[in-house]
Amino acid sequence: MSTSVYPHSYYAASINDTRIRHSLQGDHTADICVVGAGFTGLSTALHLAERGFKVIVLEASRIGYGASGRNGGQIVHSYSRDMDFIERMYGKEVGHKMGAMAFEGAQVIRRIVSDYDIQCDLKPGGIFAACNNKQFDELQSKKALWESYGHTELSLLDKHQVPDYIGSQRYTGALLDHSSGHLHPLNLVLGEANAVESLGGMIFENSAVTRIEEGSQPTVHTANGSVRCNFVMVAGNAYLTGLLPEQEQKSMPCGTQVICTEPLSESQQKELLPHDNCVEDCNYLLDYYRLTGDGRLIYGGGVTYGAREPDKIESLIVPNMLKTFPQLKGTKVDYAWTGNFLLTLMRLPQFGRINGNIFYAQGYSGHGVTSTHLAGKIIGEAISGQAERFDVFAGLPQYPFPGGRTMRIPYTAMGAWYYTLRDKLGI
């Protein structure tokens, strides 16, 4: 049985499903072996199981142990780079093809939640909040850009309207995305695991993959077993180590920090977020926050390049929370945690194939909740023989970080410092 434990977070303390899966023992066969039981892996497994494939999922720790079970729980559309950047860098054709998929991830999530009756506190509505006039101008441009791709469920809020949605004086305006939303991510990923199993899929926890033996029928090895299959899907993202060294050179794990308060009174909840929307600001090193299903405030932000202790997280994030909501002074913090997301140099996801039958997807650069679910759907299509949409992502150039592993942390840290300065100066 798995002996791994989730990090001490609000999500782990409020999970709906406490079952522990066995680790892989002995030799197995499957159509597809998925490495990693996070959003990417389980979305892929579920879409393939729905098509009738025999799927085995191998997880090194626990289902949703990585970013999928630790993130802010916000359904944010598009990618970490928007379509105007993609068009400028890679041409209008690529931009339009990616734009046609940019708002699909949220639909995938809602479809899965509905079809499999997953209880994950799903709530509608998300807000991008501008901290200065320049950012508000950019939100107006974002609205026009997204509407040009058919996404019309958007409302601009000027400085006088923002207090109707956010009980803070920090913002000069905002963009309300009615089709966005928020949820309990760990309960979502656990619900997706149950859905995979309900369709005959098998999931093994505490089953770290030691190597992938390539060939016409690859074999995936763990310490105590193996899976021989037709296709492998590698979905370790920031927690992948050693299996795909070339791909690991093209990305960098970065940490985000999150706190969760004690339960707030109904009047406090209405004062902070009257419509129960989730919020992220428009800074490069952004803050994000939302209410939980039981009325706590989850508040996160910043970027780290290694793990931090809970008291350090609290000392870094609480001042940001109080800057936004000074009325919360004295409110107790019940949970503080960190987790890694995977950053790419161009801040766009990296999809690809190795030898035609080993697929990978990684590097959502902070937009993982929706992009991972889209990834699973289009990888399922590709393995089923419809690779057109997968190839749009796979065709994007994938660059290594300058200096490889040695230099990517200091380079990215310098970049973070630069953008922090820009945030402070409002430029």
C-alpha positions as CSV (number, residue, x, y, z in Angstrom):
1,M,0.0,0.0,0.0
2,S,1.0,3.6,-0.5
3,T,2.7,5.2,2.5
4,S,3.1,8.7,1.0
5,V,1.2,11.5,2.6
6,Y,-0.2,14.7,1.1
7,P,1.4,18.0,2.2
8,H,-0.5,19.6,5.1
9,S,-2.9,21.8,3.1
10,Y,-6.5,22.8,3.3
11,Y,-7.2,20.6,0.4
12,A,-5.7,17.5,2.0
13,A,-7.7,18.2,5.2
14,S,-11.0,18.4,3.3
15,I,-10.8,15.5,0.7
16,N,-13.9,13.5,-0.1
17,D,-12.0,10.3,-0.9
18,T,-9.5,8.9,1.6
19,R,-8.9,5.6,-0.1
20,I,-5.3,4.6,-0.8
21,R,-4.5,2.6,-3.9
22,H,-2.0,-0.3,-4.0
23,S,1.4,0.0,-5.6
24,L,2.2,-1.8,-8.8
25,Q,3.3,-5.4,-8.3
26,G,4.2,-7.8,-11.1
27,D,3.9,-7.5,-14.9
28,H,0.9,-6.0,-16.6
29,T,-0.3,-5.1,-20.1
30,A,-2.4,-2.2,-21.3
31,D,-3.2,-0.2,-24.4
32,I,-1.8,3.0,-22.7
33,C,0.3,3.5,-19.6
34,V,0.1,7.0,-18.2
35,V,2.9,8.2,-15.9
36,G,1.5,10.7,-13.4
37,A,-1.9,10.9,-11.7
38,G,-2.4,14.7,-11.9
39,F,-4.8,16.6,-14.1
40,T,-2.8,15.9,-17.3
41,G,-2.5,12.2,-16.7
42,L,-6.0,11.6,-15.4
43,S,-7.6,13.8,-18.1
44,T,-5.7,11.7,-20.7
45,A,-6.6,8.4,-19.0
46,L,-10.3,9.4,-18.7
47,H,-10.7,10.5,-22.3
48,L,-9.0,7.3,-23.5
49,A,-11.0,5.1,-21.2
50,E,-14.2,6.7,-22.5
51,R,-13.0,5.6,-26.0
52,G,-12.7,2.0,-24.8
53,F,-8.9,1.8,-24.3
54,K,-7.4,-0.2,-21.5
55,V,-5.5,2.3,-19.4
56,I,-3.0,1.9,-16.5
57,V,-1.9,5.0,-14.5
58,L,1.3,4.9,-12.4
59,E,1.7,7.6,-9.7
60,A,5.0,8.0,-7.8
61,S,3.2,9.3,-4.7
62,R,-0.5,10.0,-4.3
63,I,-3.2,11.0,-6.8
64,G,-2.9,14.8,-7.2
65,Y,0.1,15.0,-4.9
66,G,1.8,17.7,-7.1
67,A,0.5,20.9,-8.6
68,S,-2.9,19.4,-9.4
69,G,-3.7,19.0,-5.7
70,R,-2.1,22.2,-4.4
71,N,-3.0,25.0,-6.8
72,G,-5.3,28.0,-6.3
73,G,-8.2,26.2,-7.8
74,Q,-9.0,28.9,-10.3
75,I,-10.4,28.1,-13.8
76,V,-8.5,30.6,-15.9
77,H,-8.9,30.6,-19.7
78,S,-6.3,30.8,-22.4
79,Y,-2.6,30.1,-21.9
80,S,0.2,31.9,-20.0
81,R,0.8,33.7,-23.3
82,D,-2.2,35.1,-25.1
83,M,-3.1,34.7,-28.8
84,D,-1.7,38.1,-29.8
85,F,1.8,37.0,-28.6
86,I,1.3,33.5,-30.3
87,E,0.3,35.2,-33.6
88,R,3.3,37.6,-33.4
89,M,5.8,34.8,-32.7
90,Y,4.5,31.9,-34.7
91,G,2.1,33.4,-37.3
92,K,-1.6,34.0,-37.6
93,E,-2.4,30.4,-38.6
94,V,-0.9,29.0,-35.4
95,G,-2.5,31.8,-33.4
96,H,-5.9,31.1,-34.8
97,K,-5.6,27.3,-34.3
98,M,-4.5,27.7,-30.6
99,G,-7.2,30.4,-30.1
100,A,-9.8,28.0,-31.2
101,M,-8.8,25.7,-28.3
102,A,-8.0,28.4,-25.7
103,F,-11.4,28.4,-24.0
104,E,-12.1,24.6,-24.2
105,G,-10.4,23.5,-21.0
106,A,-13.1,24.9,-18.8
107,Q,-15.8,23.2,-20.8
108,V,-13.9,19.9,-20.4
109,I,-13.8,20.4,-16.6
110,R,-17.5,21.2,-16.4
111,R,-18.4,18.2,-18.6
112,I,-16.4,15.8,-16.4
113,V,-17.8,17.2,-13.2
114,S,-21.4,16.9,-14.5
115,D,-21.0,13.4,-16.2
116,Y,-19.4,11.8,-13.1
117,D,-21.1,13.9,-10.4
118,I,-17.8,15.1,-8.9
119,Q,-18.3,17.1,-5.7
120,C,-15.5,19.7,-5.8
121,D,-17.2,23.0,-4.8
122,L,-17.4,24.2,-8.4
123,K,-18.5,27.9,-8.5
124,P,-18.8,30.3,-11.5
125,G,-17.1,33.6,-12.2
126,G,-13.5,34.8,-12.2
127,I,-12.0,38.3,-12.1
128,F,-8.8,39.8,-13.5
129,A,-8.0,42.9,-11.3
130,A,-5.9,45.8,-12.5
131,C,-3.6,47.4,-10.0
132,N,-3.0,50.5,-12.2
133,N,-4.3,52.3,-15.3
134,K,-1.8,50.6,-17.6
135,Q,-3.1,47.2,-16.5
136,F,-6.7,48.3,-17.0
137,D,-5.9,49.4,-20.5
138,E,-4.4,45.9,-21.1
139,L,-7.6,44.3,-19.8
140,Q,-9.6,46.2,-22.3
141,S,-7.3,44.9,-25.0
142,K,-7.7,41.4,-23.6
143,K,-11.5,41.7,-23.8
144,A,-11.3,42.7,-27.4
145,L,-8.8,39.9,-28.2
146,W,-10.8,37.2,-26.6
147,E,-14.1,38.4,-28.1
148,S,-12.4,38.2,-31.5
149,Y,-12.0,34.5,-30.8
150,G,-15.6,34.1,-29.9
151,H,-15.3,34.3,-26.1
152,T,-18.0,36.9,-25.3
153,E,-18.9,36.2,-21.6
154,L,-16.9,39.1,-20.4
155,S,-17.7,42.4,-18.6
156,L,-15.4,45.3,-17.9
157,L,-15.6,46.8,-14.4
158,D,-14.4,50.4,-13.9
159,K,-12.9,51.7,-10.6
160,H,-16.4,52.5,-9.2
161,Q,-17.8,49.1,-10.0
162,V,-15.0,47.0,-8.6
163,P,-16.2,47.4,-5.0
164,D,-19.4,45.6,-5.9
165,Y,-17.3,42.5,-6.6
166,I,-14.1,42.9,-4.4
167,G,-14.1,44.5,-1.0
168,S,-10.7,46.2,-1.6
169,Q,-9.4,49.6,-2.6
170,R,-6.4,48.3,-4.5
171,Y,-7.8,48.1,-8.0
172,T,-8.4,50.6,-10.8
173,G,-10.6,48.3,-12.8
174,A,-11.2,44.7,-13.6
175,L,-12.4,42.2,-16.2
176,L,-15.1,39.7,-15.1
177,D,-15.1,36.4,-17.0
178,H,-18.5,34.9,-16.3
179,S,-17.5,31.5,-17.7
180,S,-14.4,31.2,-15.5
181,G,-14.8,29.9,-11.9
182,H,-13.1,28.1,-9.1
183,L,-13.1,24.7,-7.3
184,H,-11.5,22.3,-4.9
185,P,-8.7,20.9,-7.1
186,L,-7.8,17.9,-5.1
187,N,-11.4,16.7,-4.9
188,L,-11.6,17.3,-8.6
189,V,-8.6,15.1,-9.4
190,L,-9.7,12.4,-7.0
191,G,-13.1,12.4,-8.6
192,E,-11.4,12.0,-12.0
193,A,-9.5,9.1,-10.7
194,N,-12.7,7.4,-9.6
195,A,-14.2,8.1,-13.0
196,V,-11.2,6.4,-14.7
197,E,-11.6,3.4,-12.5
198,S,-15.4,3.3,-13.1
199,L,-14.5,2.7,-16.8
200,G,-12.1,-0.2,-16.1
201,G,-8.9,1.9,-15.8
202,M,-6.3,0.9,-13.1
203,I,-4.4,3.4,-10.9
204,F,-1.4,2.5,-8.8
205,E,0.0,4.9,-6.2
206,N,3.5,4.8,-4.7
207,S,4.7,3.4,-8.0
208,A,7.5,5.6,-9.2
209,V,8.7,4.8,-12.7
210,T,12.3,4.0,-12.9
211,R,12.7,3.7,-16.6
212,I,10.9,3.5,-19.9
213,E,12.0,0.8,-22.3
214,E,11.4,2.0,-25.8
215,G,10.2,-0.1,-28.7
216,S,7.2,-0.9,-30.8
217,Q,5.6,-2.0,-27.5
218,P,7.3,0.1,-24.8
219,T,7.6,-1.2,-21.3
220,V,7.3,1.0,-18.3
221,H,9.2,-0.2,-15.2
222,T,8.8,0.5,-11.5
223,A,10.7,-1.0,-8.6
224,N,8.3,-3.9,-8.3
225,G,6.6,-4.3,-11.6
226,S,6.1,-3.3,-15.2
227,V,3.5,-2.3,-17.8
228,R,3.9,-3.4,-21.4
229,C,1.7,-1.2,-23.7
230,N,1.2,0.3,-27.1
231,F,1.6,3.9,-26.0
232,V,3.1,5.8,-23.0
233,M,1.9,9.2,-21.9
234,V,4.4,11.0,-19.5
235,A,2.6,13.5,-17.4
236,G,5.0,14.2,-14.5
237,N,5.3,18.0,-15.2
238,A,7.2,19.7,-12.4
239,Y,7.7,16.5,-10.5
240,L,9.3,14.5,-13.3
241,T,12.9,13.6,-12.6
242,G,15.2,11.6,-14.9
243,L,12.8,10.0,-17.2
244,L,12.9,12.5,-20.1
245,P,16.2,14.4,-19.5
246,E,16.0,16.3,-22.8
247,Q,12.6,17.7,-22.0
248,E,13.6,18.5,-18.4
249,Q,16.3,20.8,-19.8
250,K,13.5,22.9,-21.5
251,S,11.6,23.7,-18.3
252,M,12.1,24.8,-14.7
253,P,10.1,24.0,-11.6
254,C,8.9,27.1,-9.7
255,G,7.0,27.2,-6.5
256,T,3.9,29.1,-5.5
257,Q,2.9,29.8,-1.9
258,V,-0.6,29.5,-0.5
259,I,-2.4,30.2,2.8
260,C,-5.9,29.5,4.0
261,T,-7.6,31.3,6.8
262,E,-9.9,30.1,9.5
263,P,-13.6,30.1,8.5
264,L,-15.0,33.6,8.0
265,S,-18.4,34.8,9.0
266,E,-21.0,35.2,6.4
267,S,-20.8,39.0,6.7
268,Q,-17.0,38.8,6.2
269,Q,-17.4,36.7,3.1
270,K,-20.0,39.0,1.6
271,E,-17.7,42.0,2.4
272,L,-14.6,40.5,0.7
273,L,-16.2,38.8,-2.3
274,P,-19.9,39.6,-2.6
275,H,-20.5,37.4,-5.6
276,D,-18.1,34.6,-4.5
277,N,-15.9,35.0,-7.6
278,C,-12.2,34.1,-7.7
279,V,-9.7,36.9,-8.3
280,E,-6.2,37.2,-9.7
281,D,-4.4,40.5,-10.2
282,C,-2.5,41.6,-13.3
283,N,1.0,41.8,-11.8
284,Y,3.7,39.5,-13.2
285,L,4.2,38.0,-9.8
286,L,0.5,38.0,-9.2
287,D,-1.7,37.5,-6.1
288,Y,-4.8,35.2,-6.4
289,Y,-7.6,34.5,-4.0
290,R,-11.0,33.0,-3.5
291,L,-13.4,31.6,-0.9
292,T,-13.6,27.9,-0.2
293,G,-16.8,25.9,0.0
294,D,-16.8,26.3,3.8
295,G,-16.1,30.1,3.8
296,R,-12.4,30.4,4.3
297,L,-10.2,32.7,2.2
298,I,-7.4,31.0,0.1
299,Y,-4.7,33.5,-0.8
300,G,-1.6,32.8,-2.8
301,G,1.1,34.3,-4.8
302,G,4.8,34.9,-5.4
303,V,7.4,32.6,-6.9
304,T,9.9,30.5,-5.1
305,Y,12.8,28.3,-6.3
306,G,12.7,25.7,-3.6
307,A,10.5,24.5,-0.8
308,R,9.6,26.8,2.2
309,E,8.5,26.0,5.7
310,P,4.8,26.9,6.5
311,D,5.8,29.8,8.9
312,K,7.9,31.3,6.2
313,I,5.1,31.1,3.7
314,E,2.7,32.7,6.1
315,S,5.1,35.6,6.8
316,L,5.5,36.2,3.0
317,I,1.8,35.9,2.0
318,V,-0.1,37.5,4.9
319,P,1.2,41.0,4.3
320,N,0.0,40.7,0.7
321,M,-3.4,39.5,1.9
322,L,-3.6,42.4,4.4
323,K,-2.6,44.9,1.7
324,T,-5.7,43.7,-0.3
325,F,-8.0,43.2,2.7
326,P,-6.8,45.2,5.7
327,Q,-10.1,44.3,7.4
328,L,-8.7,40.7,7.9
329,K,-6.0,41.9,10.4
330,G,-6.0,39.4,13.3
331,T,-7.6,36.6,11.2
332,K,-6.0,33.2,12.0
333,V,-4.2,31.3,9.2
334,D,-5.0,27.6,9.5
335,Y,-3.0,26.2,6.6
336,A,0.1,27.3,4.6
337,W,1.7,25.2,1.8
338,T,3.7,25.4,-1.3
339,G,3.9,23.4,-4.5
340,N,5.7,23.5,-7.9
341,F,4.4,24.4,-11.3
342,L,6.5,24.1,-14.4
343,L,7.8,27.2,-16.3
344,T,8.9,27.1,-19.9
345,L,11.1,29.7,-21.5
346,M,8.3,30.9,-23.8
347,R,5.6,30.3,-21.1
348,L,3.7,28.0,-23.5
349,P,2.9,24.3,-23.0
350,Q,5.3,21.8,-24.5
351,F,3.7,18.7,-26.2
352,G,5.6,16.1,-28.1
353,R,6.2,12.5,-29.1
354,I,9.3,10.3,-28.8
355,N,9.6,7.4,-31.3
356,G,6.0,7.9,-32.3
357,N,4.5,6.1,-29.3
358,I,5.8,8.0,-26.2
359,F,3.8,11.2,-25.6
360,Y,4.5,14.0,-23.2
361,A,2.9,17.2,-22.1
362,Q,4.3,19.7,-19.7
363,G,5.0,23.3,-18.8
364,Y,1.7,25.1,-18.4
365,S,3.5,28.0,-16.7
366,G,0.8,28.8,-14.2
367,H,-2.3,28.1,-16.4
368,G,-2.5,24.4,-15.6
369,V,-6.0,23.9,-14.3
370,T,-7.7,24.4,-17.7
371,S,-4.7,23.7,-20.0
372,T,-4.1,20.2,-18.5
373,H,-7.7,19.2,-19.1
374,L,-7.5,20.4,-22.7
375,A,-4.2,18.5,-23.0
376,G,-5.8,15.2,-21.9
377,K,-8.6,15.6,-24.5
378,I,-6.3,16.3,-27.4
379,I,-3.7,13.6,-26.4
380,G,-6.6,11.2,-26.3
381,E,-7.5,12.3,-29.8
382,A,-3.9,11.9,-31.0
383,I,-3.6,8.3,-29.6
384,S,-6.9,7.5,-31.3
385,G,-5.5,8.6,-34.6
386,Q,-6.7,12.2,-34.8
387,A,-3.5,14.2,-34.2
388,E,-4.3,17.5,-35.9
389,R,-4.9,19.5,-32.7
390,F,-2.0,17.8,-30.8
391,D,0.3,18.7,-33.7
392,V,-0.5,22.4,-33.3
393,F,1.1,22.3,-29.8
394,A,3.8,19.8,-30.8
395,G,4.9,22.2,-33.6
396,L,5.8,25.0,-31.3
397,P,9.6,25.4,-30.8
398,Q,10.8,24.2,-27.5
399,Y,13.9,26.0,-26.2
400,P,16.2,24.9,-23.4
401,F,16.9,27.4,-20.6
402,P,20.2,29.3,-21.3
403,G,23.0,27.6,-19.4
404,G,21.0,24.4,-18.9
405,R,20.1,23.3,-15.3
406,T,23.0,25.3,-13.8
407,M,21.9,28.7,-14.9
408,R,18.2,28.5,-15.3
409,I,17.3,29.4,-11.7
410,P,19.5,32.5,-11.5
411,Y,18.3,33.7,-14.9
412,T,14.7,33.2,-13.9
413,A,15.3,34.8,-10.5
414,M,16.7,37.9,-12.2
415,G,13.7,38.0,-14.5
416,A,11.4,37.8,-11.6
417,W,13.2,40.6,-9.9
418,Y,12.9,42.7,-13.0
419,Y,9.2,42.1,-13.3
420,T,8.6,42.7,-9.6
421,L,10.3,46.1,-10.1
422,R,7.9,46.8,-13.1
423,D,4.9,45.8,-10.9
424,K,6.0,48.2,-8.2
425,L,6.6,51.1,-10.6
426,G,3.4,50.4,-12.6
427,I,5.3,50.3,-15.9
